[in-house]
Amino acid sequence: MSVPADRRLIFLLNAGHRRVQRWIEGKMAAKGGLTAAQSGVLFFLGEQDGALIGEAADALDLAPSAMTGLIDRMTRAGLVERRADPKDGRAMRLHLTDKGRAAREAAKAGLDGINAHLTAGFTDEEIGVVARWLSSLQTKFPKGE
């Protein structure tokens, strides 16, 4: 395995992230208009329907203000709904709607193709190293530091 000459990891990580995001956004827009952020909320709520907005924001590593705007747009689109927490009427919980569940399934179906495109030309071992490195960023750079 040859080692790339360009070792500007921060630049490569940022440039790669922007390229992948634009590519995914373009593919998703062509298939119905969901954004990657909306898909992230749908995937999270598919596992934790009824989560607090703050819990979803933490899971997706989004600022509370960004999450509020995102949920506003998703509510208007009929993908999620806010419901008062039964124990604390001030807190709002997020729930998938039927339309949100259908959109989640469609987005999940597209992930296989995206992952295949991302991993094409690499061995399982190489992808394992990349996945381990990317995962390590979560602990090396914890939130709030």
Phi and psi in radians as a Rosetta constraint file:
Dihedral C 1 N 2 CA 2 C 2 CIRCULARHARMONIC -1.508 0.35
Dihedral N 2 CA 2 C 2 N 3 CIRCULARHARMONIC 2.580 0.35
Dihedral C 2 N 3 CA 3 C 3 CIRCULARHARMONIC -1.676 0.35
Dihedral N 3 CA 3 C 3 N 4 CIRCULARHARMONIC 2.219 0.35
Dihedral C 3 N 4 CA 4 C 4 CIRCULARHARMONIC -1.049 0.35
Dihedral N 4 CA 4 C 4 N 5 CIRCULARHARMONIC 2.504 0.35
Dihedral C 4 N 5 CA 5 C 5 CIRCULARHARMONIC -1.216 0.35
Dihedral N 5 CA 5 C 5 N 6 CIRCULARHARMONIC -0.549 0.35
Dihedral C 5 N 6 CA 6 C 6 CIRCULARHARMONIC -1.422 0.35
Dihedral N 6 CA 6 C 6 N 7 CIRCULARHARMONIC 1.921 0.35
Dihedral C 6 N 7 CA 7 C 7 CIRCULARHARMONIC -1.958 0.35
Dihedral N 7 CA 7 C 7 N 8 CIRCULARHARMONIC 0.415 0.35
Dihedral C 7 N 8 CA 8 C 8 CIRCULARHARMONIC -1.398 0.35
Dihedral N 8 CA 8 C 8 N 9 CIRCULARHARMONIC 1.395 0.35
Dihedral C 8 N 9 CA 9 C 9 CIRCULARHARMONIC -1.064 0.35
Dihedral N 9 CA 9 C 9 N 10 CIRCULARHARMONIC -0.742 0.35
Dihedral C 9 N 10 CA 10 C 10 CIRCULARHARMONIC -1.108 0.35
Dihedral N 10 CA 10 C 10 N 11 CIRCULARHARMONIC -0.819 0.35
Dihedral C 10 N 11 CA 11 C 11 CIRCULARHARMONIC -1.050 0.35
Dihedral N 11 CA 11 C 11 N 12 CIRCULARHARMONIC -0.843 0.35
Dihedral C 11 N 12 CA 12 C 12 CIRCULARHARMONIC -1.111 0.35
Dihedral N 12 CA 12 C 12 N 13 CIRCULARHARMONIC -0.696 0.35
Dihedral C 12 N 13 CA 13 C 13 CIRCULARHARMONIC -1.113 0.35
Dihedral N 13 CA 13 C 13 N 14 CIRCULARHARMONIC -0.831 0.35
Dihedral C 13 N 14 CA 14 C 14 CIRCULARHARMONIC -1.154 0.35
Dihedral N 14 CA 14 C 14 N 15 CIRCULARHARMONIC -0.786 0.35
Dihedral C 14 N 15 CA 15 C 15 CIRCULARHARMONIC -1.137 0.35
Dihedral N 15 CA 15 C 15 N 16 CIRCULARHARMONIC -0.735 0.35
Dihedral C 15 N 16 CA 16 C 16 CIRCULARHARMONIC -1.116 0.35
Dihedral N 16 CA 16 C 16 N 17 CIRCULARHARMONIC -0.722 0.35
Dihedral C 16 N 17 CA 17 C 17 CIRCULARHARMONIC -1.064 0.35
Dihedral N 17 CA 17 C 17 N 18 CIRCULARHARMONIC -0.810 0.35
Dihedral C 17 N 18 CA 18 C 18 CIRCULARHARMONIC -1.097 0.35
Dihedral N 18 CA 18 C 18 N 19 CIRCULARHARMONIC -0.755 0.35
Dihedral C 18 N 19 CA 19 C 19 CIRCULARHARMONIC -1.098 0.35
Dihedral N 19 CA 19 C 19 N 20 CIRCULARHARMONIC -0.820 0.35
Dihedral C 19 N 20 CA 20 C 20 CIRCULARHARMONIC -1.108 0.35
Dihedral N 20 CA 20 C 20 N 21 CIRCULARHARMONIC -0.767 0.35
Dihedral C 20 N 21 CA 21 C 21 CIRCULARHARMONIC -1.044 0.35
Dihedral N 21 CA 21 C 21 N 22 CIRCULARHARMONIC -0.807 0.35
Dihedral C 21 N 22 CA 22 C 22 CIRCULARHARMONIC -1.106 0.35
Dihedral N 22 CA 22 C 22 N 23 CIRCULARHARMONIC -0.718 0.35
Dihedral C 22 N 23 CA 23 C 23 CIRCULARHARMONIC -1.114 0.35
Dihedral N 23 CA 23 C 23 N 24 CIRCULARHARMONIC -0.816 0.35
Dihedral C 23 N 24 CA 24 C 24 CIRCULARHARMONIC -1.113 0.35
Dihedral N 24 CA 24 C 24 N 25 CIRCULARHARMONIC -0.794 0.35
Dihedral C 24 N 25 CA 25 C 25 CIRCULARHARMONIC -1.030 0.35
Dihedral N 25 CA 25 C 25 N 26 CIRCULARHARMONIC -0.718 0.35
Dihedral C 25 N 26 CA 26 C 26 CIRCULARHARMONIC -1.114 0.35
Dihedral N 26 CA 26 C 26 N 27 CIRCULARHARMONIC -0.763 0.35
Dihedral C 26 N 27 CA 27 C 27 CIRCULARHARMONIC -1.127 0.35
Dihedral N 27 CA 27 C 27 N 28 CIRCULARHARMONIC -0.744 0.35
Dihedral C 27 N 28 CA 28 C 28 CIRCULARHARMONIC -1.213 0.35
Dihedral N 28 CA 28 C 28 N 29 CIRCULARHARMONIC -0.683 0.35
Dihedral C 28 N 29 CA 29 C 29 CIRCULARHARMONIC -1.091 0.35
Dihedral N 29 CA 29 C 29 N 30 CIRCULARHARMONIC -0.656 0.35
Dihedral C 29 N 30 CA 30 C 30 CIRCULARHARMONIC -1.198 0.35
Dihedral N 30 CA 30 C 30 N 31 CIRCULARHARMONIC -0.349 0.35
Dihedral C 30 N 31 CA 31 C 31 CIRCULARHARMONIC -1.924 0.35
Dihedral N 31 CA 31 C 31 N 32 CIRCULARHARMONIC 0.274 0.35
Dihedral C 31 N 32 CA 32 C 32 CIRCULARHARMONIC 2.417 0.35
Dihedral N 32 CA 32 C 32 N 33 CIRCULARHARMONIC -0.137 0.35
Dihedral C 32 N 33 CA 33 C 33 CIRCULARHARMONIC 1.635 0.35
Dihedral N 33 CA 33 C 33 N 34 CIRCULARHARMONIC 0.037 0.35
Dihedral C 33 N 34 CA 34 C 34 CIRCULARHARMONIC -1.163 0.35
Dihedral N 34 CA 34 C 34 N 35 CIRCULARHARMONIC 2.503 0.35
Dihedral C 34 N 35 CA 35 C 35 CIRCULARHARMONIC -1.648 0.35
Dihedral N 35 CA 35 C 35 N 36 CIRCULARHARMONIC 2.908 0.35
Dihedral C 35 N 36 CA 36 C 36 CIRCULARHARMONIC -1.087 0.35
Dihedral N 36 CA 36 C 36 N 37 CIRCULARHARMONIC -0.678 0.35
Dihedral C 36 N 37 CA 37 C 37 CIRCULARHARMONIC -1.117 0.35
Dihedral N 37 CA 37 C 37 N 38 CIRCULARHARMONIC -0.746 0.35
Dihedral C 37 N 38 CA 38 C 38 CIRCULARHARMONIC -1.092 0.35
Dihedral N 38 CA 38 C 38 N 39 CIRCULARHARMONIC -0.738 0.35
Dihedral C 38 N 39 CA 39 C 39 CIRCULARHARMONIC -1.058 0.35
Dihedral N 39 CA 39 C 39 N 40 CIRCULARHARMONIC -0.714 0.35
Dihedral C 39 N 40 CA 40 C 40 CIRCULARHARMONIC -1.028 0.35
Dihedral N 40 CA 40 C 40 N 41 CIRCULARHARMONIC -0.745 0.35
Dihedral C 40 N 41 CA 41 C 41 CIRCULARHARMONIC -1.112 0.35
Dihedral N 41 CA 41 C 41 N 42 CIRCULARHARMONIC -0.769 0.35
Dihedral C 41 N 42 CA 42 C 42 CIRCULARHARMONIC -1.093 0.35
Dihedral N 42 CA 42 C 42 N 43 CIRCULARHARMONIC -0.712 0.35
Dihedral C 42 N 43 CA 43 C 43 CIRCULARHARMONIC -1.139 0.35
Dihedral N 43 CA 43 C 43 N 44 CIRCULARHARMONIC -0.755 0.35
Dihedral C 43 N 44 CA 44 C 44 CIRCULARHARMONIC -1.086 0.35
Dihedral N 44 CA 44 C 44 N 45 CIRCULARHARMONIC -0.854 0.35
Dihedral C 44 N 45 CA 45 C 45 CIRCULARHARMONIC -1.194 0.35
Dihedral N 45 CA 45 C 45 N 46 CIRCULARHARMONIC -0.443 0.35
Dihedral C 45 N 46 CA 46 C 46 CIRCULARHARMONIC -1.096 0.35
Dihedral N 46 CA 46 C 46 N 47 CIRCULARHARMONIC -0.496 0.35
Dihedral C 46 N 47 CA 47 C 47 CIRCULARHARMONIC -1.665 0.35
Dihedral N 47 CA 47 C 47 N 48 CIRCULARHARMONIC -0.495 0.35
Dihedral C 47 N 48 CA 48 C 48 CIRCULARHARMONIC -2.394 0.35
Dihedral N 48 CA 48 C 48 N 49 CIRCULARHARMONIC 0.987 0.35
Dihedral C 48 N 49 CA 49 C 49 CIRCULARHARMONIC -1.025 0.35
Dihedral N 49 CA 49 C 49 N 50 CIRCULARHARMONIC 2.359 0.35
Dihedral C 49 N 50 CA 50 C 50 CIRCULARHARMONIC 1.614 0.35
Dihedral N 50 CA 50 C 50 N 51 CIRCULARHARMONIC 0.191 0.35
Dihedral C 50 N 51 CA 51 C 51 CIRCULARHARMONIC -1.207 0.35
Dihedral N 51 CA 51 C 51 N 52 CIRCULARHARMONIC 2.693 0.35
Dihedral C 51 N 52 CA 52 C 52 CIRCULARHARMONIC -1.225 0.35
Dihedral N 52 CA 52 C 52 N 53 CIRCULARHARMONIC 2.670 0.35
Dihedral C 52 N 53 CA 53 C 53 CIRCULARHARMONIC -1.000 0.35
Dihedral N 53 CA 53 C 53 N 54 CIRCULARHARMONIC -0.735 0.35
Dihedral C 53 N 54 CA 54 C 54 CIRCULARHARMONIC -1.086 0.35
Dihedral N 54 CA 54 C 54 N 55 CIRCULARHARMONIC -0.633 0.35
Dihedral C 54 N 55 CA 55 C 55 CIRCULARHARMONIC -1.144 0.35
Dihedral N 55 CA 55 C 55 N 56 CIRCULARHARMONIC -0.717 0.35
Dihedral C 55 N 56 CA 56 C 56 CIRCULARHARMONIC -1.155 0.35
Dihedral N 56 CA 56 C 56 N 57 CIRCULARHARMONIC -0.728 0.35
Dihedral C 56 N 57 CA 57 C 57 CIRCULARHARMONIC -1.062 0.35
Dihedral N 57 CA 57 C 57 N 58 CIRCULARHARMONIC -0.784 0.35
Dihedral C 57 N 58 CA 58 C 58 CIRCULARHARMONIC -1.074 0.35
Dihedral N 58 CA 58 C 58 N 59 CIRCULARHARMONIC -0.792 0.35
Dihedral C 58 N 59 CA 59 C 59 CIRCULARHARMONIC -1.089 0.35
Dihedral N 59 CA 59 C 59 N 60 CIRCULARHARMONIC -0.604 0.35
Dihedral C 59 N 60 CA 60 C 60 CIRCULARHARMONIC -1.674 0.35
Dihedral N 60 CA 60 C 60 N 61 CIRCULARHARMONIC 0.012 0.35
Dihedral C 60 N 61 CA 61 C 61 CIRCULARHARMONIC 1.016 0.35
Dihedral N 61 CA 61 C 61 N 62 CIRCULARHARMONIC 0.791 0.35
Dihedral C 61 N 62 CA 62 C 62 CIRCULARHARMONIC -1.970 0.35
Dihedral N 62 CA 62 C 62 N 63 CIRCULARHARMONIC 2.576 0.35
Dihedral C 62 N 63 CA 63 C 63 CIRCULARHARMONIC -1.166 0.35
Dihedral N 63 CA 63 C 63 N 64 CIRCULARHARMONIC 2.550 0.35
Dihedral C 63 N 64 CA 64 C 64 CIRCULARHARMONIC -0.944 0.35
Dihedral N 64 CA 64 C 64 N 65 CIRCULARHARMONIC -0.682 0.35
Dihedral C 64 N 65 CA 65 C 65 CIRCULARHARMONIC -1.148 0.35
Dihedral N 65 CA 65 C 65 N 66 CIRCULARHARMONIC -0.684 0.35
Dihedral C 65 N 66 CA 66 C 66 CIRCULARHARMONIC -1.161 0.35
Dihedral N 66 CA 66 C 66 N 67 CIRCULARHARMONIC -0.685 0.35
Dihedral C 66 N 67 CA 67 C 67 CIRCULARHARMONIC -1.143 0.35
Dihedral N 67 CA 67 C 67 N 68 CIRCULARHARMONIC -0.709 0.35
Dihedral C 67 N 68 CA 68 C 68 CIRCULARHARMONIC -1.058 0.35
Dihedral N 68 CA 68 C 68 N 69 CIRCULARHARMONIC -0.809 0.35
Dihedral C 68 N 69 CA 69 C 69 CIRCULARHARMONIC -1.099 0.35
Dihedral N 69 CA 69 C 69 N 70 CIRCULARHARMONIC -0.715 0.35
Dihedral C 69 N 70 CA 70 C 70 CIRCULARHARMONIC -1.094 0.35
Dihedral N 70 CA 70 C 70 N 71 CIRCULARHARMONIC -0.788 0.35
Dihedral C 70 N 71 CA 71 C 71 CIRCULARHARMONIC -1.180 0.35
Dihedral N 71 CA 71 C 71 N 72 CIRCULARHARMONIC -0.634 0.35
Dihedral C 71 N 72 CA 72 C 72 CIRCULARHARMONIC -0.995 0.35
Dihedral N 72 CA 72 C 72 N 73 CIRCULARHARMONIC -0.828 0.35
Dihedral C 72 N 73 CA 73 C 73 CIRCULARHARMONIC -1.154 0.35
Dihedral N 73 CA 73 C 73 N 74 CIRCULARHARMONIC -0.688 0.35
Dihedral C 73 N 74 CA 74 C 74 CIRCULARHARMONIC -1.221 0.35
Dihedral N 74 CA 74 C 74 N 75 CIRCULARHARMONIC -0.567 0.35
Dihedral C 74 N 75 CA 75 C 75 CIRCULARHARMONIC -1.182 0.35
Dihedral N 75 CA 75 C 75 N 76 CIRCULARHARMONIC -0.780 0.35
Dihedral C 75 N 76 CA 76 C 76 CIRCULARHARMONIC -1.080 0.35
Dihedral N 76 CA 76 C 76 N 77 CIRCULARHARMONIC -0.577 0.35
Dihedral C 76 N 77 CA 77 C 77 CIRCULARHARMONIC -1.405 0.35
Dihedral N 77 CA 77 C 77 N 78 CIRCULARHARMONIC -0.099 0.35
Dihedral C 77 N 78 CA 78 C 78 CIRCULARHARMONIC 1.387 0.35
Dihedral N 78 CA 78 C 78 N 79 CIRCULARHARMONIC 0.330 0.35
Dihedral C 78 N 79 CA 79 C 79 CIRCULARHARMONIC -1.537 0.35
Dihedral N 79 CA 79 C 79 N 80 CIRCULARHARMONIC -0.591 0.35
Dihedral C 79 N 80 CA 80 C 80 CIRCULARHARMONIC -2.388 0.35
Dihedral N 80 CA 80 C 80 N 81 CIRCULARHARMONIC 2.861 0.35
Dihedral C 80 N 81 CA 81 C 81 CIRCULARHARMONIC -2.386 0.35
Dihedral N 81 CA 81 C 81 N 82 CIRCULARHARMONIC 2.594 0.35
Dihedral C 81 N 82 CA 82 C 82 CIRCULARHARMONIC -1.650 0.35
Dihedral N 82 CA 82 C 82 N 83 CIRCULARHARMONIC 2.429 0.35
Dihedral C 82 N 83 CA 83 C 83 CIRCULARHARMONIC -2.364 0.35
Dihedral N 83 CA 83 C 83 N 84 CIRCULARHARMONIC 2.481 0.35
Dihedral C 83 N 84 CA 84 C 84 CIRCULARHARMONIC -1.113 0.35
Dihedral N 84 CA 84 C 84 N 85 CIRCULARHARMONIC 2.458 0.35
Dihedral C 84 N 85 CA 85 C 85 CIRCULARHARMONIC -1.143 0.35
Dihedral N 85 CA 85 C 85 N 86 CIRCULARHARMONIC 2.267 0.35
Dihedral C 85 N 86 CA 86 C 86 CIRCULARHARMONIC -1.116 0.35
Dihedral N 86 CA 86 C 86 N 87 CIRCULARHARMONIC -0.426 0.35
Dihedral C 86 N 87 CA 87 C 87 CIRCULARHARMONIC -1.642 0.35
Dihedral N 87 CA 87 C 87 N 88 CIRCULARHARMONIC -0.395 0.35
Dihedral C 87 N 88 CA 88 C 88 CIRCULARHARMONIC -2.491 0.35
Dihedral N 88 CA 88 C 88 N 89 CIRCULARHARMONIC 1.692 0.35
Dihedral C 88 N 89 CA 89 C 89 CIRCULARHARMONIC -1.044 0.35
Dihedral N 89 CA 89 C 89 N 90 CIRCULARHARMONIC -0.292 0.35
Dihedral C 89 N 90 CA 90 C 90 CIRCULARHARMONIC -1.363 0.35
Dihedral N 90 CA 90 C 90 N 91 CIRCULARHARMONIC -0.458 0.35
Dihedral C 90 N 91 CA 91 C 91 CIRCULARHARMONIC -1.514 0.35
Dihedral N 91 CA 91 C 91 N 92 CIRCULARHARMONIC 2.496 0.35
Dihedral C 91 N 92 CA 92 C 92 CIRCULARHARMONIC -1.964 0.35
Dihedral N 92 CA 92 C 92 N 93 CIRCULARHARMONIC 2.372 0.35
Dihedral C 92 N 93 CA 93 C 93 CIRCULARHARMONIC -1.889 0.35
Dihedral N 93 CA 93 C 93 N 94 CIRCULARHARMONIC 2.590 0.35
Dihedral C 93 N 94 CA 94 C 94 CIRCULARHARMONIC -1.805 0.35
Dihedral N 94 CA 94 C 94 N 95 CIRCULARHARMONIC 2.364 0.35
Dihedral C 94 N 95 CA 95 C 95 CIRCULARHARMONIC -2.320 0.35
Dihedral N 95 CA 95 C 95 N 96 CIRCULARHARMONIC 2.448 0.35
Dihedral C 95 N 96 CA 96 C 96 CIRCULARHARMONIC -1.235 0.35
Dihedral N 96 CA 96 C 96 N 97 CIRCULARHARMONIC 2.472 0.35
Dihedral C 96 N 97 CA 97 C 97 CIRCULARHARMONIC -1.603 0.35
Dihedral N 97 CA 97 C 97 N 98 CIRCULARHARMONIC 3.044 0.35
Dihedral C 97 N 98 CA 98 C 98 CIRCULARHARMONIC -1.034 0.35
Dihedral N 98 CA 98 C 98 N 99 CIRCULARHARMONIC -0.723 0.35
Dihedral C 98 N 99 CA 99 C 99 CIRCULARHARMONIC -1.100 0.35
Dihedral N 99 CA 99 C 99 N 100 CIRCULARHARMONIC -0.681 0.35
Dihedral C 99 N 100 CA 100 C 100 CIRCULARHARMONIC -1.139 0.35
Dihedral N 100 CA 100 C 100 N 101 CIRCULARHARMONIC -0.702 0.35
Dihedral C 100 N 101 CA 101 C 101 CIRCULARHARMONIC -1.125 0.35
Dihedral N 101 CA 101 C 101 N 102 CIRCULARHARMONIC -0.710 0.35
Dihedral C 101 N 102 CA 102 C 102 CIRCULARHARMONIC -1.153 0.35
Dihedral N 102 CA 102 C 102 N 103 CIRCULARHARMONIC -0.717 0.35
Dihedral C 102 N 103 CA 103 C 103 CIRCULARHARMONIC -1.145 0.35
Dihedral N 103 CA 103 C 103 N 104 CIRCULARHARMONIC -0.635 0.35
Dihedral C 103 N 104 CA 104 C 104 CIRCULARHARMONIC -1.097 0.35
Dihedral N 104 CA 104 C 104 N 105 CIRCULARHARMONIC -0.781 0.35
Dihedral C 104 N 105 CA 105 C 105 CIRCULARHARMONIC -1.107 0.35
Dihedral N 105 CA 105 C 105 N 106 CIRCULARHARMONIC -0.708 0.35
Dihedral C 105 N 106 CA 106 C 106 CIRCULARHARMONIC -1.129 0.35
Dihedral N 106 CA 106 C 106 N 107 CIRCULARHARMONIC -0.722 0.35
Dihedral C 106 N 107 CA 107 C 107 CIRCULARHARMONIC -1.157 0.35
Dihedral N 107 CA 107 C 107 N 108 CIRCULARHARMONIC -0.706 0.35
Dihedral C 107 N 108 CA 108 C 108 CIRCULARHARMONIC -1.058 0.35
Dihedral N 108 CA 108 C 108 N 109 CIRCULARHARMONIC -0.698 0.35
Dihedral C 108 N 109 CA 109 C 109 CIRCULARHARMONIC -1.094 0.35
Dihedral N 109 CA 109 C 109 N 110 CIRCULARHARMONIC -0.585 0.35
Dihedral C 109 N 110 CA 110 C 110 CIRCULARHARMONIC -1.326 0.35
Dihedral N 110 CA 110 C 110 N 111 CIRCULARHARMONIC -0.308 0.35
Dihedral C 110 N 111 CA 111 C 111 CIRCULARHARMONIC -1.123 0.35
Dihedral N 111 CA 111 C 111 N 112 CIRCULARHARMONIC -0.633 0.35
Dihedral C 111 N 112 CA 112 C 112 CIRCULARHARMONIC -1.035 0.35
Dihedral N 112 CA 112 C 112 N 113 CIRCULARHARMONIC -0.763 0.35
Dihedral C 112 N 113 CA 113 C 113 CIRCULARHARMONIC -1.161 0.35
Dihedral N 113 CA 113 C 113 N 114 CIRCULARHARMONIC -0.705 0.35
Dihedral C 113 N 114 CA 114 C 114 CIRCULARHARMONIC -1.127 0.35
Dihedral N 114 CA 114 C 114 N 115 CIRCULARHARMONIC -0.814 0.35
Dihedral C 114 N 115 CA 115 C 115 CIRCULARHARMONIC -1.112 0.35
Dihedral N 115 CA 115 C 115 N 116 CIRCULARHARMONIC -0.660 0.35
Dihedral C 115 N 116 CA 116 C 116 CIRCULARHARMONIC -1.106 0.35
Dihedral N 116 CA 116 C 116 N 117 CIRCULARHARMONIC -0.716 0.35
Dihedral C 116 N 117 CA 117 C 117 CIRCULARHARMONIC -1.137 0.35
Dihedral N 117 CA 117 C 117 N 118 CIRCULARHARMONIC -0.728 0.35
Dihedral C 117 N 118 CA 118 C 118 CIRCULARHARMONIC -1.149 0.35
Dihedral N 118 CA 118 C 118 N 119 CIRCULARHARMONIC -0.590 0.35
Dihedral C 118 N 119 CA 119 C 119 CIRCULARHARMONIC -1.750 0.35
Dihedral N 119 CA 119 C 119 N 120 CIRCULARHARMONIC -0.046 0.35
Dihedral C 119 N 120 CA 120 C 120 CIRCULARHARMONIC -0.997 0.35
Dihedral N 120 CA 120 C 120 N 121 CIRCULARHARMONIC 2.323 0.35
Dihedral C 120 N 121 CA 121 C 121 CIRCULARHARMONIC 1.534 0.35
Dihedral N 121 CA 121 C 121 N 122 CIRCULARHARMONIC 0.052 0.35
Dihedral C 121 N 122 CA 122 C 122 CIRCULARHARMONIC -2.114 0.35
Dihedral N 122 CA 122 C 122 N 123 CIRCULARHARMONIC 2.586 0.35
Dihedral C 122 N 123 CA 123 C 123 CIRCULARHARMONIC -1.377 0.35
Dihedral N 123 CA 123 C 123 N 124 CIRCULARHARMONIC 2.865 0.35
Dihedral C 123 N 124 CA 124 C 124 CIRCULARHARMONIC -1.027 0.35
Dihedral N 124 CA 124 C 124 N 125 CIRCULARHARMONIC -0.664 0.35
Dihedral C 124 N 125 CA 125 C 125 CIRCULARHARMONIC -1.135 0.35
Dihedral N 125 CA 125 C 125 N 126 CIRCULARHARMONIC -0.733 0.35
Dihedral C 125 N 126 CA 126 C 126 CIRCULARHARMONIC -1.114 0.35
Dihedral N 126 CA 126 C 126 N 127 CIRCULARHARMONIC -0.760 0.35
Dihedral C 126 N 127 CA 127 C 127 CIRCULARHARMONIC -1.121 0.35
Dihedral N 127 CA 127 C 127 N 128 CIRCULARHARMONIC -0.628 0.35
Dihedral C 127 N 128 CA 128 C 128 CIRCULARHARMONIC -1.052 0.35
Dihedral N 128 CA 128 C 128 N 129 CIRCULARHARMONIC -0.728 0.35
Dihedral C 128 N 129 CA 129 C 129 CIRCULARHARMONIC -1.157 0.35
Dihedral N 129 CA 129 C 129 N 130 CIRCULARHARMONIC -0.775 0.35
Dihedral C 129 N 130 CA 130 C 130 CIRCULARHARMONIC -1.074 0.35
Dihedral N 130 CA 130 C 130 N 131 CIRCULARHARMONIC -0.794 0.35
Dihedral C 130 N 131 CA 131 C 131 CIRCULARHARMONIC -1.094 0.35
Dihedral N 131 CA 131 C 131 N 132 CIRCULARHARMONIC -0.710 0.35
Dihedral C 131 N 132 CA 132 C 132 CIRCULARHARMONIC -1.130 0.35
Dihedral N 132 CA 132 C 132 N 133 CIRCULARHARMONIC -0.750 0.35
Dihedral C 132 N 133 CA 133 C 133 CIRCULARHARMONIC -1.101 0.35
Dihedral N 133 CA 133 C 133 N 134 CIRCULARHARMONIC -0.836 0.35
Dihedral C 133 N 134 CA 134 C 134 CIRCULARHARMONIC -1.095 0.35
Dihedral N 134 CA 134 C 134 N 135 CIRCULARHARMONIC -0.706 0.35
Dihedral C 134 N 135 CA 135 C 135 CIRCULARHARMONIC -1.116 0.35
Dihedral N 135 CA 135 C 135 N 136 CIRCULARHARMONIC -0.615 0.35
Dihedral C 135 N 136 CA 136 C 136 CIRCULARHARMONIC -1.122 0.35
Dihedral N 136 CA 136 C 136 N 137 CIRCULARHARMONIC -0.396 0.35
Dihedral C 136 N 137 CA 137 C 137 CIRCULARHARMONIC -1.119 0.35
Dihedral N 137 CA 137 C 137 N 138 CIRCULARHARMONIC -0.494 0.35
Dihedral C 137 N 138 CA 138 C 138 CIRCULARHARMONIC -1.125 0.35
Dihedral N 138 CA 138 C 138 N 139 CIRCULARHARMONIC -0.643 0.35
Dihedral C 138 N 139 CA 139 C 139 CIRCULARHARMONIC -1.581 0.35
Dihedral N 139 CA 139 C 139 N 140 CIRCULARHARMONIC -0.534 0.35
Dihedral C 139 N 140 CA 140 C 140 CIRCULARHARMONIC -1.225 0.35
Dihedral N 140 CA 140 C 140 N 141 CIRCULARHARMONIC -0.501 0.35
Dihedral C 140 N 141 CA 141 C 141 CIRCULARHARMONIC -2.262 0.35
Dihedral N 141 CA 141 C 141 N 142 CIRCULARHARMONIC 1.240 0.35
Dihedral C 141 N 142 CA 142 C 142 CIRCULARHARMONIC -1.150 0.35
Dihedral N 142 CA 142 C 142 N 143 CIRCULARHARMONIC 2.711 0.35
Dihedral C 142 N 143 CA 143 C 143 CIRCULARHARMONIC -1.033 0.35
Dihedral N 143 CA 143 C 143 N 144 CIRCULARHARMONIC 2.524 0.35
Dihedral C 143 N 144 CA 144 C 144 CIRCULARHARMONIC 1.469 0.35
Dihedral N 144 CA 144 C 144 N 145 CIRCULARHARMONIC 0.008 0.35
